[in-house]
Amino acid sequence: MPEPVAALVVGAGPAGSATALRLARAGHRVLMIDKARLPRDKCCSEYLSPQTIHEIAALGVPLDSQLDNHTALAGTVIHGPSGSIIEGLFRAARPAPPASHGVALPRLKLDAMLLAAATEAGAEVRDQTRLLDLHRSADGLMCATIETGGRRVTLTARVVVGADGIRSRVARAAGLFNRGGVDRIAFVAHLQGVRGMTTLAELHVGRRGYIGLNPIDAGVTNVAVVVPAHLAA
């Protein structure tokens, strides 16, 4: 007999965790799965705008300690390929957020905070779990087959949320996936001793790619290099 849940959320990143959190708080039985072993890191620019800080606070996720311990960001400066420079400063969110500035926050910490909040709200989380099959049953429910711990389980859900990224298995099952190959490749690293960093993130745009720099904390800078896929090697 298929195991019933109100909602199956596929993907335990910020979108999945926030969705599972809200549904669980509303009293629904929620199962959130992710194929990775959690917690896991992700390529990301790793900063939150004032509006993002407001949205996370609205979820009831405490951010105060993170705001104090990480670099406050005023905005971003963009260097164009011809030498032009554009500086954009953050505006405060509406309604007013806990902070009028952005904050640099490692993705590993952000994901862990949201995942913990979803679990505390009552959502069940299973990592290292894959969605194998998804279809609508005769009674209108979604029928999903998942693999967890080497065991296949079939369950039904009133709704399935695809928060599983650019290669979404949910989108493919729903016939909504029409993306071709990968256009660009990103390389991200945390480096120490990058000189000249301020409270502004930096974006250096070239003719074929760009480099982003974001000061996180204690002299550590997030450095991302993004290039066309055919140049990645």
NUFI-684426 format. One record per residue (C-alpha): residue in three letters; x, y, z. Coordinates in nm, 3 decimals. Each point is the difference from the previous one (the first is absolute). Layout:
// residues N
{site "ALA",{X,Y,Z}};
...
//
This chain:
// residues 233
{site "MET",{0.000,0.000,0.000}};
{site "PRO",{0.153,0.338,-0.098}};
{site "GLU",{0.108,0.218,0.293}};
{site "PRO",{-0.210,0.324,0.000}};
{site "VAL",{0.134,0.351,0.063}};
{site "ALA",{-0.159,0.337,-0.064}};
{site "ALA",{0.304,0.138,-0.180}};
{site "LEU",{0.319,-0.144,-0.144}};
{site "VAL",{0.274,0.260,-0.036}};
{site "VAL",{0.288,-0.106,-0.223}};
{site "GLY",{0.317,0.197,0.075}};
{site "ALA",{0.118,0.125,0.342}};
{site "GLY",{0.156,0.331,-0.104}};
{site "PRO",{-0.138,0.339,0.111}};
{site "ALA",{-0.312,-0.027,-0.220}};
{site "GLY",{-0.082,-0.353,0.111}};
{site "SER",{0.066,0.061,0.369}};
{site "ALA",{-0.202,0.324,0.005}};
{site "THR",{-0.293,-0.174,-0.171}};
{site "ALA",{0.014,-0.302,0.231}};
{site "LEU",{0.022,0.232,0.301}};
{site "ARG",{-0.314,0.195,-0.092}};
{site "LEU",{-0.201,-0.311,-0.087}};
{site "ALA",{0.101,-0.179,0.320}};
{site "ARG",{-0.091,0.301,0.213}};
{site "ALA",{-0.340,0.003,-0.169}};
{site "GLY",{-0.055,-0.349,0.136}};
{site "HIS",{0.068,-0.208,-0.312}};
{site "ARG",{0.203,-0.320,-0.006}};
{site "VAL",{0.307,0.082,-0.209}};
{site "LEU",{0.279,-0.221,-0.128}};
{site "MET",{0.305,0.177,-0.144}};
{site "ILE",{0.263,-0.206,-0.183}};
{site "ASP",{0.340,0.079,-0.149}};
{site "LYS",{0.237,-0.225,-0.190}};
{site "ALA",{0.305,0.150,0.174}};
{site "ARG",{0.131,-0.080,0.345}};
{site "LEU",{-0.100,0.295,0.219}};
{site "PRO",{0.133,0.246,0.085}};
{site "ARG",{0.171,0.064,-0.333}};
{site "ASP",{0.167,0.301,-0.153}};
{site "LYS",{-0.102,0.164,-0.328}};
{site "CYS",{0.156,0.239,-0.249}};
{site "CYS",{-0.147,0.337,0.094}};
{site "SER",{0.093,0.367,0.025}};
{site "GLU",{-0.087,-0.029,0.370}};
{site "TYR",{-0.160,0.327,0.092}};
{site "LEU",{-0.347,0.111,0.108}};
{site "SER",{-0.163,0.327,-0.103}};
{site "PRO",{-0.201,0.199,0.258}};
{site "GLN",{-0.322,-0.137,-0.153}};
{site "THR",{0.128,-0.357,0.031}};
{site "ILE",{0.087,0.063,0.366}};
{site "HIS",{-0.355,0.125,0.051}};
{site "GLU",{-0.151,-0.308,-0.167}};
{site "ILE",{0.209,-0.238,0.212}};
{site "ALA",{-0.095,0.187,0.317}};
{site "ALA",{-0.367,-0.027,-0.105}};
{site "LEU",{0.046,-0.378,-0.002}};
{site "GLY",{0.094,0.022,0.367}};
{site "VAL",{0.359,-0.107,-0.063}};
{site "PRO",{0.237,0.183,0.240}};
{site "LEU",{0.266,0.191,-0.190}};
{site "ASP",{0.127,0.237,0.270}};
{site "SER",{0.321,-0.186,0.077}};
{site "GLN",{0.080,-0.037,-0.370}};
{site "LEU",{-0.051,0.373,-0.060}};
{site "ASP",{0.250,0.075,0.274}};
{site "ASN",{0.263,-0.256,-0.099}};
{site "HIS",{0.022,0.056,-0.376}};
{site "THR",{0.084,0.287,-0.230}};
{site "ALA",{-0.272,0.261,-0.045}};
{site "LEU",{-0.032,0.082,-0.369}};
{site "ALA",{-0.102,0.341,-0.133}};
{site "GLY",{-0.047,-0.119,-0.358}};
{site "THR",{0.195,-0.099,-0.311}};
{site "VAL",{0.244,0.174,-0.233}};
{site "ILE",{0.011,-0.123,-0.361}};
{site "HIS",{0.308,0.046,-0.221}};
{site "GLY",{-0.083,-0.024,-0.370}};
{site "PRO",{0.229,-0.138,-0.271}};
{site "SER",{0.063,0.349,-0.141}};
{site "GLY",{0.102,0.143,0.336}};
{site "SER",{-0.335,0.150,0.102}};
{site "ILE",{-0.106,-0.034,0.363}};
{site "ILE",{-0.351,-0.016,0.144}};
{site "GLU",{-0.062,0.003,0.375}};
{site "GLY",{-0.334,-0.119,0.137}};
{site "LEU",{-0.090,0.041,0.364}};
{site "PHE",{-0.266,-0.201,0.178}};
{site "ARG",{-0.325,0.168,0.093}};
{site "ALA",{-0.177,-0.103,0.317}};
{site "ALA",{-0.268,-0.262,-0.045}};
{site "ARG",{-0.368,0.081,0.039}};
{site "PRO",{-0.118,-0.044,0.265}};
{site "ALA",{0.319,0.082,0.186}};
{site "PRO",{0.219,-0.309,0.055}};
{site "PRO",{0.215,-0.081,0.303}};
{site "ALA",{0.287,0.170,-0.185}};
{site "SER",{0.027,0.277,-0.259}};
{site "HIS",{0.299,-0.168,-0.163}};
{site "GLY",{0.077,-0.335,-0.156}};
{site "VAL",{0.213,-0.266,0.162}};
{site "ALA",{0.251,-0.250,-0.132}};
{site "LEU",{-0.100,-0.346,0.120}};
{site "PRO",{0.152,-0.335,-0.101}};
{site "ARG",{-0.255,-0.215,-0.182}};
{site "LEU",{0.077,-0.293,0.228}};
{site "LYS",{-0.118,0.201,0.301}};
{site "LEU",{-0.308,0.140,-0.174}};
{site "ASP",{-0.118,-0.342,-0.117}};
{site "ALA",{0.062,-0.155,0.341}};
{site "MET",{-0.199,0.273,0.176}};
{site "LEU",{-0.302,-0.035,-0.229}};
{site "LEU",{0.015,-0.380,0.008}};
{site "ALA",{0.006,0.000,0.381}};
{site "ALA",{-0.298,0.237,0.010}};
{site "ALA",{-0.200,-0.224,-0.236}};
{site "THR",{0.079,-0.306,0.213}};
{site "GLU",{-0.096,0.182,0.320}};
{site "ALA",{-0.331,0.098,-0.162}};
{site "GLY",{-0.079,-0.367,-0.051}};
{site "ALA",{0.112,-0.074,-0.355}};
{site "GLU",{0.158,-0.342,-0.050}};
{site "VAL",{0.334,0.018,-0.183}};
{site "ARG",{0.171,-0.289,-0.176}};
{site "ASP",{0.337,0.064,-0.159}};
{site "GLN",{0.181,-0.230,-0.245}};
{site "THR",{-0.346,-0.068,-0.143}};
{site "ARG",{-0.081,0.012,-0.371}};
{site "LEU",{-0.326,0.052,-0.185}};
{site "LEU",{-0.023,-0.283,-0.252}};
{site "ASP",{-0.349,0.035,-0.143}};
{site "LEU",{-0.291,0.243,0.023}};
{site "HIS",{-0.345,-0.024,-0.152}};
{site "ARG",{-0.363,0.087,0.075}};
{site "SER",{-0.214,-0.285,0.125}};
{site "ALA",{-0.360,-0.071,-0.106}};
{site "ASP",{-0.135,0.173,0.312}};
{site "GLY",{0.188,0.322,-0.079}};
{site "LEU",{0.279,-0.038,0.254}};
{site "MET",{0.368,0.015,-0.092}};
{site "CYS",{0.170,-0.338,0.026}};
{site "ALA",{0.375,0.008,0.058}};
{site "THR",{0.261,-0.273,0.020}};
{site "ILE",{0.307,0.093,0.202}};
{site "GLU",{0.319,-0.187,0.084}};
{site "THR",{0.144,0.042,0.348}};
{site "GLY",{0.265,-0.214,0.166}};
{site "GLY",{-0.006,-0.242,-0.293}};
{site "ARG",{-0.373,-0.057,0.048}};
{site "ARG",{-0.278,0.113,-0.236}};
{site "VAL",{-0.309,0.154,0.155}};
{site "THR",{-0.324,0.106,-0.169}};
{site "LEU",{-0.200,0.286,0.146}};
{site "THR",{-0.291,0.225,-0.092}};
{site "ALA",{-0.020,0.376,0.044}};
{site "ARG",{-0.263,0.264,-0.060}};
{site "VAL",{0.272,0.226,-0.139}};
{site "VAL",{0.362,-0.041,-0.110}};
{site "VAL",{0.236,0.297,0.009}};
{site "GLY",{0.300,-0.004,-0.231}};
{site "ALA",{0.280,0.191,0.174}};
{site "ASP",{0.271,-0.220,-0.147}};
{site "GLY",{0.189,0.249,-0.213}};
{site "ILE",{0.085,0.053,-0.362}};
{site "ARG",{-0.019,-0.370,-0.092}};
{site "SER",{-0.325,-0.051,0.192}};
{site "ARG",{-0.125,-0.358,-0.005}};
{site "VAL",{-0.345,0.133,0.092}};
{site "ALA",{-0.003,0.235,-0.300}};
{site "ARG",{0.101,-0.286,-0.229}};
{site "ALA",{-0.275,-0.224,0.137}};
{site "ALA",{-0.254,0.278,-0.056}};
{site "GLY",{0.117,0.053,-0.357}};
{site "LEU",{0.122,0.352,0.079}};
{site "PHE",{0.373,-0.058,-0.047}};
{site "ASN",{0.124,0.133,-0.334}};
{site "ARG",{0.352,0.113,0.085}};
{site "GLY",{0.288,-0.103,-0.223}};
{site "GLY",{0.362,-0.039,0.101}};
{site "VAL",{0.191,0.207,0.255}};
{site "ASP",{0.086,0.347,-0.133}};
{site "ARG",{0.237,0.118,0.271}};
{site "ILE",{0.215,-0.155,0.270}};
{site "ALA",{0.068,0.162,0.339}};
{site "PHE",{0.303,-0.060,0.218}};
{site "VAL",{-0.036,0.123,0.359}};
{site "ALA",{0.259,0.006,0.278}};
{site "HIS",{0.059,0.163,0.339}};
{site "LEU",{0.334,0.183,-0.005}};
{site "GLN",{0.191,0.180,0.273}};
{site "GLY",{0.205,0.315,-0.041}};
{site "VAL",{-0.188,0.162,-0.291}};
{site "ARG",{0.113,0.362,0.029}};
{site "GLY",{-0.217,0.308,-0.041}};
{site "MET",{-0.337,-0.150,0.089}};
{site "THR",{-0.250,0.243,0.155}};
{site "THR",{-0.367,-0.022,0.099}};
{site "LEU",{-0.088,-0.028,-0.370}};
{site "ALA",{-0.012,-0.325,-0.192}};
{site "GLU",{0.180,0.024,-0.336}};
{site "LEU",{-0.088,-0.124,-0.347}};
{site "HIS",{0.268,0.017,-0.271}};
{site "VAL",{-0.161,-0.063,-0.338}};
{site "GLY",{0.211,-0.108,-0.296}};
{site "ARG",{-0.088,-0.070,-0.362}};
{site "ARG",{-0.050,-0.372,0.059}};
{site "GLY",{-0.067,-0.036,0.371}};
{site "TYR",{0.020,0.170,0.336}};
{site "ILE",{0.154,-0.018,0.346}};
{site "GLY",{-0.197,0.074,0.318}};
{site "LEU",{0.159,0.081,0.336}};
{site "ASN",{-0.190,0.014,0.327}};
{site "PRO",{0.170,0.063,0.338}};
{site "ILE",{-0.142,-0.252,0.248}};
{site "ASP",{0.185,0.032,0.331}};
{site "ALA",{0.340,-0.017,0.171}};
{site "GLY",{0.188,0.081,-0.319}};
{site "VAL",{-0.180,-0.269,-0.204}};
{site "THR",{-0.138,0.094,-0.343}};
{site "ASN",{-0.240,-0.196,-0.218}};
{site "VAL",{0.154,-0.001,-0.349}};
{site "ALA",{-0.212,-0.124,-0.291}};
{site "VAL",{0.120,-0.038,-0.358}};
{site "VAL",{-0.270,-0.056,-0.262}};
{site "VAL",{0.093,-0.087,-0.358}};
{site "PRO",{-0.168,-0.153,-0.309}};
{site "ALA",{-0.011,-0.377,0.028}};
{site "HIS",{0.232,-0.055,-0.297}};
{site "LEU",{0.273,0.202,0.179}};
{site "ALA",{-0.035,-0.174,0.336}};
{site "ALA",{0.283,-0.245,-0.061}};
//
